[in-house]
Amino acid sequence: MTTIIHIGFAMIILLLLHHRYIHRNDKDKTGLQKWFQLSDVRNHETVELIILGIIIGLLI
């Protein structure tokens, strides 16, 4: 189970880095919005939150 949790955290980190890479040149976004956008929770953010929820569920 520990391996699943580590894989989940690695996936979240990779998705955050991917999101940052996509939005790196957006002048209208703040530094935090380039990493994660709560107003746009439908793409990468949704997957990140689902993985985080699975990890929390496994820990409990």
N, C-alpha and C positions, 0 to 999 in steps of 0.2 A: 504494500500500500504506500510505503514511503516513496517508492519509485514513481508511482502515479502522481503523487503530490509534487515531486520535483519536476516531472515532465510538464505538469500543469503550470507551475510557476515559470518554467522556461518558455512555454507557449505564450503566456501573458507578456513576458519581456520581449519576445520576438514580435508580437503584434504591436506593442507600444513603439518599438524601434521602427517597424514598418510604417506605422501611422505618422511618426515624426518625419521619416524620410519623404513620404508623400506630401506633407504640408510644410516642408522646410522653407519654401520660397513664398508662402502666403503672407503678404504684408498686412492683411487685415486681421490676422490671428495673433494672440499673445503667445508668449513662450509656453505657458501651460496648455493652451488650446492646440498647439502643435503636437503635444503629446497625447492629450485626451480631451474630448469635447462632449460635455454632458448634453448640450443642445442638439447633438447629432448622434444620439444613441440609436443607431440602426445598422451599422456596419461592423467595424472592428470592435467598437466599444461593447456591443451586445455580446460578441463572442468572448471578450475578456471578462465581462461580468458573469457569464454563464460558467466559464472555467473557474473563476473565483468562487462562485456558489458551490460548485462541485467539490472544490478543495475544502471549503468550510464544512460542507456536509460530511466529507470523509473524516475530517478531524474530530467532529462531534461524535 
